[in-house]
């Protein structure tokens, strides 16, 4: 259950509480309660269940997985090294822009992942010395 669902459950429980209080009013004619498709005791049970759901604490939000971001930074480093371009870890540099483009979100914060591969040699050219 997320925050908006929890608010909706609490709002419904409050509405049931008010409805229950209104139907339990002794000034209300006796036939009014009989017009409902459910009994007052069932309404109270439903209200209690909704209140219990509303009182449950929400789980902590999960952080996005960093595996994909780490792989994106590695791929961007590899591509730039392959073309003999420097790996500068500025937020507006080619390295960051390429990694963000590969990731698919130009506003993604990949800075720490880019720093991880900044000094790692991923691409090496091999020349056959016999030729």
C-alpha positions in Angstrom: 0.0 0.0 0.0 1.4 3.4 -0.9 0.8 6.8 0.7 -2.2 7.8 -1.5 -3.9 4.5 -0.9 -3.3 4.8 2.8 -5.0 8.3 2.7 -7.9 6.9 0.8 -8.4 4.1 3.3 -8.3 6.5 6.2 -10.7 8.8 4.4 -13.1 5.9 3.9 -12.8 4.7 7.5 -13.6 8.3 8.7 -16.7 8.4 6.4 -17.9 5.0 7.8 -17.3 6.3 11.3 -19.5 9.4 10.6 -22.1 7.3 8.8 -22.2 4.8 11.8 -22.6 7.7 14.2 -25.4 9.2 12.2 -27.3 5.9 11.9 -26.8 5.2 15.7 -28.5 8.5 16.5 -31.6 7.8 18.7 -33.5 10.7 17.1 -33.4 8.8 13.7 -36.5 6.8 12.9 -36.1 3.1 13.4 -36.9 2.3 9.7 -33.9 4.3 8.4 -31.4 1.7 9.7 -33.5 -1.1 8.1 -33.1 0.5 4.6 -29.4 -0.3 4.6 -28.3 -3.4 2.7 -25.9 -4.3 5.6 -26.3 -4.2 9.3 -24.7 -1.6 11.6 -22.5 -4.3 13.2 -21.1 -5.2 9.7 -20.5 -1.5 9.1 -18.6 -1.3 12.4 -16.5 -4.4 11.5 -15.6 -2.9 8.1 -14.7 0.4 9.8 -12.4 -1.3 12.2 -10.7 -3.2 9.4 -10.1 -0.1 7.4 -8.8 1.7 10.5 -6.3 -1.1 11.0 -5.2 -0.9 7.4 -4.8 2.9 7.8 -2.7 2.5 11.0 -0.2 0.2 9.4 3.2 1.8 8.8 4.4 2.1 5.3 7.6 0.3 4.3 10.7 2.3 3.6 11.0 3.4 0.0 13.5 1.4 -2.0 16.4 3.0 -3.7 16.7 2.4 -7.4 19.0 -0.4 -8.3 22.5 0.7 -9.0 23.6 -2.3 -11.1 22.2 -0.8 -14.3 23.7 2.6 -13.6 27.1 0.9 -12.9 26.9 -1.0 -16.2 25.9 2.2 -18.1 29.0 4.0 -16.7 31.2 1.1 -17.7 29.8 1.1 -21.2 30.2 4.8 -21.6 33.8 4.6 -20.4 34.6 1.8 -22.8 33.1 3.7 -25.8 35.0 6.9 -24.9 38.3 5.0 -24.4 37.8 3.3 -27.7 37.7 6.7 -29.4 40.6 8.0 -27.3 38.5 10.6 -25.6 39.2 11.7 -22.0 37.0 10.5 -19.1 36.2 13.7 -17.3 33.6 13.3 -14.6 32.0 16.7 -14.8 28.2 16.6 -14.8 28.1 18.3 -18.2 31.0 16.5 -19.7 30.8 14.1 -22.6 31.3 11.1 -20.3 28.2 12.1 -18.2 26.1 13.0 -21.2 26.9 9.7 -23.0 26.1 7.7 -19.9 22.9 9.6 -19.3 21.9 9.0 -23.0 22.6 5.3 -22.7 20.6 5.2 -19.4 17.7 6.9 -21.1 17.3 9.8 -18.6 19.3 13.0 -19.2 18.7 14.1 -15.6 20.0 10.9 -14.1 22.7 11.4 -11.4 25.4 9.0 -12.5 28.4 11.0 -11.0 29.5 8.4 -8.4 29.3 5.6 -11.0 31.3 7.5 -13.5 34.0 8.2 -10.9 34.3 4.4 -10.3 35.4 3.8 -13.9 37.3 7.1 -14.5 40.8 5.6 -13.9 40.1 2.1 -15.1 41.5 1.1 -18.5 38.7 -0.9 -20.2 39.7 -0.7 -23.8 43.1 -1.8 -25.1 44.2 -1.8 -28.6 46.1 -4.9 -29.7 48.4 -4.7 -32.7 50.0 -7.6 -34.3 53.8 -6.8 -34.3 54.6 -9.2 -37.1 52.8 -7.1 -39.7 
